[in-house]
């Protein structure tokens, strides 16, 4: 056929019926292909379009994942939980899906009557994709709300921090906000270390986090908190605080400050006066500072244990005379200066040492900087850079400078442990690890003298720690009282005082240092007084009596233990030792 | 020939179609089972966390102490005092050797029918 059409002008060619049908089929196939292609393009286009749409996963500025961020459980030194995560339901709404706002408001208020009607109506109307209604509810309420069957209302499971100890370790633990981020205490310190980063990266999910071990012993913490509560009531004081520290490892065994708050309700932490008095309160330490003065002077070799000091007359500075509270008005030996808490004697001892050496010793004990400690709530102590003659004299017995109780307990730990300063910690630390951090501040011999002086104060007649020793018989505790008068209207007031008792036990082989503070105590009964021995001292004794068996210290009444720590040179002035 | 192949192919494709559908549905079933299990696990983890929290509360010294105080009178318990602690070293040593002569005398007396306890009881007036 090709040959036929090539040589001739086109002729009329009549297609056969079969060919016509063939052409028609081909056209139909083309149309079909076109149709199918169009169909595929349509589907493909829609797919691309869907891929471009970003789904709204944000929950008021956060991703859904972040609210389930979990925190590691916090355990005490014996493995008892102090803080853990619980899963709780939180109620949210999708206003754009709510059909009848009025009905939803009425129904929700039958289960959650504390929600304001006005607020709830505003919350649920509008075209938003996600709003919180109320966070961190109980499973029972979740059940009730689910039964209401309101469209556009649902629950999401969140992690919430729970503190089973309630108030007891409030200032150690601090608290977390509704998004499970630490806002104070050790929770904040953990976030600062590394946890915040983990949460941000999304690695802190589920319960797989390694627990954090603290140095705190919850049993001791309970006793301390319990006794402080008792002291607040017994002495009608405005505040009370205490801390117990292991003198060799620097571990804080217990730390409490009243008034406190319930970390399960972070709002209670905002109430006035609930700050942590141990770390972020600075106070004039009063007579407990005499221990520092004596330790410095003995260590520098400026005075010896057997030296005598004239305490018959007050020390004059221009118009002012500094005298003793319970003046003995006679010549006192060094142990007597300590025992009777003589201001005059202490000033003379400081003067033997020289005020510049004394000031340098305060720096060596880190009294002019913050204590290295995990809790973020800290205040810088106020210790004058240069001491005048008068300032040095008042500083020697703890006036004219303010330090935190944590400074004092760290110093007392160094006095008792052989003369090594170790910064306190809330994390577990072995003695071997702590030894790497030791800084020598006293010679071991001076530390032995200090142990003797502290014990002397407890068992010798007229010693200011005898109230303490009455309850703590057999545990060889000893320490120093401090009654610091408060400044009211620019003058020292004798009725408003802050009382301290700094101590260590058991002094024949010391393990723990303790500091108790009671703010503005009243007399317990007409026979007692308001000085520190009556309240802070007596309370220390009660705490020692209860915690010593827990800490593995057996009572021992043998006098030999006490006689062992009497330095030989003291026997020349006190043949009987005490 | 071709016809048989076609029939076989058609049958094969029907079988494969059916099996693919079956597979699809079984996977969907497994997936929903998995989702249900995940939900169950997370719910139980939530309950577990609450139980752990309960346990921790019940174990707190601050929770136990008031209970002890409440039952002090009934159970006749009190705070341990220093005098109640003892140690093995504080126990007196055992006598170097038993007093055999006294023991012999005692056994002989009993053998003869004299009970030394009777004498003591009579002396005290107890019968």
Interface residues (C-beta under 8 A of the other chain):
Chain A: X80 X81 X84 X85 X86 X87 X88 X139 X157 X162 X164 X165 X166 X168 X206 X207 X218 X219 X221 X222 X223 X225 X226 X473 X474 X475 X545 X546 X549 X554 X555 X557
Chain B: X42 X45 X46 X49 X50 X52 X53 X56 X57 X59 X60 X61 X62 X63 X65 X79 X80 X82 X83 X85 X87
